[in-house]
Amino acid sequence: MPEYLVEQIRAAKADDLNSGVWLMLYHAEQRPPHIILVIAGEYFSISVKGNKNRESISGLLRNIQQKNHRVLAIKVKVTGSPESLQQKAFSIFSSYSTPVAGSVSCLFPVRQFFAETIAADLSTSSFVFELFSMLKSAGRIGTSIHFNMVDLLEPDHSFVLKTYSADDINRCIEGFSNEENHA
């Protein structure tokens, strides 16, 4: 069994993301996917378009459905009240600006959040598939849900996370940065 195998993925329900902490892979089929943190109905993200800090998940869900984006969300077992976890994430994400090729990716604030709430060694992960593997080994993975990924799932409702390199991340950041500069 590959170590990056996400198992027992079910279709998302309307209110799934309104409770708990979720590691979201936006465009899960791409190398690399965009990484988003969801906590009790609010999401946190950095991108070349700027930070999304304590945004309501409802707008993102509308975008996912309207554009048929493929999204995988993995519930992570974290202790703490939703309010305190949201405040911690707000503080962490506020300290980041936009991703910078070769320096900062969308994974950085997400892994920092998990390093500060679960275990410091999570900050050593360089890729989301490594972070997932470390969380899985620590027994911190819960329910997994998907949006628009039926055709990508194996018959047993599993999905192998795509691996990628630092060069893939840098090319992606540079590509989006160039799009923003020419918009």
N, C-alpha and C positions, 0 to 999 in steps of 0.2 A: 504494500500500500504506500503510495507516494506521501511524503511528509506534508505536502501542500494540498492535500485532499480535504475539501470541505464536504461534509456528509449530511444526509437527511435535510436537504434544502427544500423548503416548501414555498408555495406562492405567498406573497405578502398579503396581510389583511390590512384594512384601512387604518386601524389604530395601533399596529405593531410598534411603530417607532415613537409612540407617545409615552412609552415607559422604558426604563433601562438605558444602558449604554451600548451603542452600536458602532462597529467599525464598518464603514460603508465604502465599497469599491464601485465608483461611478465609471461606467464604461468598462465593466469587469472583463470584457473580452479583449481589451486593448493592452498593449505593452508600452508603457505602464498604465494602469488605471489611475484615475484621480481618487485621492484618499480623503474621506470626510469623516468627521466624528459627529455622532448624533447622541444627545443626552436628553431623555424625557421630552421629546417633541421639539427640541432646538438643535440646530446644526452649526458646526464650526468648520471652517475651511480657509485655506489660503490658496490663491491662484494668481495668475498674472493680471486678472481683472480686479484683484483686491481681496480683502478679507471679508469673510462672512462670519460674523461673531454673534452668537445667540439669535440667529435668524429662525423664524418659524419653519418647521419642516413642511408645512402645507404647500408653500410656494414651490419648493423643490419637488415635492411629489407631483404637483400639477405639471411641472416641466418634464419629469420622467415619463408621465403618461402621455402628454401631448406629443412629445418627440420620440416616444417609444425607446428611450434609452435603456440599456441593459445594466442593471444594478444588482449587486450582491451585498447584503447586509448581514453581518455576523454579530450576534449579541455577545458582549464580553461581561463576565461576572466581576463587578467592581463594588466594593462596599462604600457606603456614604449616602447621604441624602441627595436627592436630585438637585436641590438648590445649591448645596455645597460643591457638588461635582460640576455643575454648570458654571459656578463662580470660578472654580479652579481652571476650567477650560477657557473661560473668558480671559483670565489673567495670562495664561500661557499664549493663547492665540493673539492677544493684543501686543505681545512682545515681538511678533513676527510681522514683516511687511509682505512683499510678494516673493515667490520662489525665484532663486537666482541659479542659473546653470553652474554646476560645479561647486555649489555652496549650500543652498537650502532648497529642499523640495517640500511638497505638500505633506509628506510623511512626517517631517520633523516635529511639528507641534503635536501631532497625534501620538507619536511614540513618546514624546516628553510627558504628555498627559498620563499615559499608561505607566511610564517609569516612575512618576510621582505618586500614582494611586495604587499600583500593584507591586512592582519590583524594579529597582534601579537598573538592573542589567538589561531591561527591555530597551533602554536607550542605545544599546549597541547594535540594534537591528538597522540594516541599511536599506532594506526593501520590505514592502508590505508582506510578501510571502514569508520572510524571515520572522517578522513580528507575529504573524499568524501562528507559525510553527512554535514559537516561544510561548505564546499565550495558550496554545493547545497543550503543550508539554506541562504547563503549570496548572492545567485543569480549569482554565478560565473561559473556555469557549462554551457558549450556550446555543440557543436556537439560531438557525441560519435561514434567511428568507431571500427571495429574489423578486425582481420586477423585470418582466419581458425577457426572461432567459430560458423559457421552456425548451427551445430548440438547442440550447447549449449544454443542457444537463445530460448526464449519463442516465441510462434507464433506471439506475438505483437512486436517482435524485442527488447525485454528487457532482462536484465540479473541481477540477484541478486548477489551482491558481497558476496563472501564467508567470513564468520567470522572465526576468529582463536584467539589463545591466545598467550601470551608472551612465554609460554613454547614451542608452535609450532614454533615460530620464532627462539628461542634458539636452538631447535633440528635441524632446517634447517641449521642454520649457522654452528653448530658443525659438521653436516653431510658433508657439502661442504668443511669445513676446513679440515676434516679428509681425504677427497678425494684428496685435493690439497697436503697435507702432504705425501700422499702415491703415488703420480703421478710420 
